[in-house]
Amino acid sequence: MALKTNSQLEKLRLSGIRRFSALAARTPGCVSLTLGEPGEDTPAPVRVEVARDLDRGLTHYPPNNGYPWLREAIARRERARGVPADVADSEGVIVTCGATEALAVALTVVLEPGDEVVIPTPAFSLYESLTTLVRGVPVALDTAPAGFQVSREALEAKVTGRTKAIVLCSPNNPTGCVLDAASLDAVACAAAEHDLFVICDDVYESLVYASSYQRFSARHPELSDRVLVAGSFSKPWAMTGWRLGWLLARPELAAQASKVHQYLVSSVPAFVQHAALRALEWDVRPMRDSYRERRDLTVAALERMGLPLVEPEGAFYAFPSVSALGLGSEEFCERAILEAGVALVPGVFFGVEGYVRLSFACDRETLEEGLARLAGFVGALRAEGGERR
Ligand SMILES: Cc1ncc(COP(=O)(O)O)c(C=O)c1O
């Protein structure tokens, strides 16, 4: 008899983003605008700290949740950035292997088998996969009709007696949109009325171009007892390869989260934690301003191509609609690679059809070349008569 593995894994697919990046890499000369990977390097003063720590022998087991000075610095930063003091208390900080682990821990903490998680969609596929992995049930809430916002009616239509949590990502991957006050309030009403946890994926929180931006935890401190906040060093400091992030929650939730973290990974490496501390002191505003310039360039180019989009107000993604061009998003992206040498990610990988995700995290020269190729491809499709009128 064949041995049977965990049946939940049969429901999971490997990341479609990675698959398209691999196709781009195999295509000679292709310009890839697929990955949420900053074109910059980690700042040198941050990198230097690792060599120093290795030299002084910081190579043994560190405390499970991270060194106290790093946890305190994360809590201080998050308080300064609006997270209520009872959530952003150093006791409630766990230093994790990226936001990926933080989200895995958060979902493990709140879900029992069969519990439902509402995921405003389009969404980063991690939430659906992790929910499935811990035997929860992902429930997509399509935000496209509401301009990628969450309406109370649409949310209520998805809440059932099994709903346990909602995952928020603002600024959003893949749309770059930030949730407005009405969306945050709609979620707060539902969370209060139906006793839901709110898992806030705030990895793009410091890459925001809109002055109106508010974090859910800051706007609704009265719901602190049910909020878990995931953060990351990956994006603002170009530290994707370091695998460093954090989870914040009130002490009673953090105590449960600590168990999951301890049994999954024990801790993050000892000798990256001074570097993480140094990163927190590093001013990300120049990086953000440079992304803002690339955002402006991207939006202007997409407008010239006549591809409708909701202007991204954070992160480094644009999510234009290609539905008028007569191709499904996968076919659009495959042909863009093969015929125009530019790689994007199909919207269907984020749970919606008719859109493509373009990452403008790469350097400006690559971005300009990629946009020029995309313009050529869109023009060729139109000339082919593919556009539906
Ligand atoms: C919305 C979102 N959440 C979480 C992550 C994972 O971040 P990390 O590198 O910290 O694991 C990403 C990475 O692309 C992301 O876009």
PDBQT file of the ligand as one rigid body, heavy atoms in Angstrom, charges set to zero:
ROOT
HETATM    1  C1  LIG A 401       2.025  41.134   1.179  1.00  0.00    +0.000 C 
HETATM    2  C2  LIG A 401       3.213  40.314   1.557  1.00  0.00    +0.000 A 
HETATM    3  N1  LIG A 401       3.218  39.717   2.749  1.00  0.00    +0.000 NA
HETATM    4  C3  LIG A 401       4.264  38.974   3.152  1.00  0.00    +0.000 A 
HETATM    5  C4  LIG A 401       5.357  38.787   2.340  1.00  0.00    +0.000 A 
HETATM    6  C5  LIG A 401       6.479  37.941   2.825  1.00  0.00    +0.000 C 
HETATM    7  O1  LIG A 401       7.488  38.752   3.347  1.00  0.00    +0.000 OA
HETATM    8  P1  LIG A 401       8.806  38.172   3.993  1.00  0.00    +0.000 P 
HETATM    9  O2  LIG A 401       9.895  38.302   2.986  1.00  0.00    +0.000 OA
HETATM   10  O3  LIG A 401       9.047  39.037   5.189  1.00  0.00    +0.000 OA
HETATM   11  O4  LIG A 401       8.567  36.752   4.379  1.00  0.00    +0.000 OA
HETATM   12  C6  LIG A 401       5.395  39.383   1.070  1.00  0.00    +0.000 A 
HETATM   13  C7  LIG A 401       6.520  39.165   0.165  1.00  0.00    +0.000 C 
HETATM   14  O5  LIG A 401       6.482  39.452  -1.005  1.00  0.00    +0.000 OA
HETATM   15  C8  LIG A 401       4.285  40.176   0.678  1.00  0.00    +0.000 A 
HETATM   16  O6  LIG A 401       4.235  40.783  -0.515  1.00  0.00    +0.000 OA
ENDROOT
TORSDOF 0
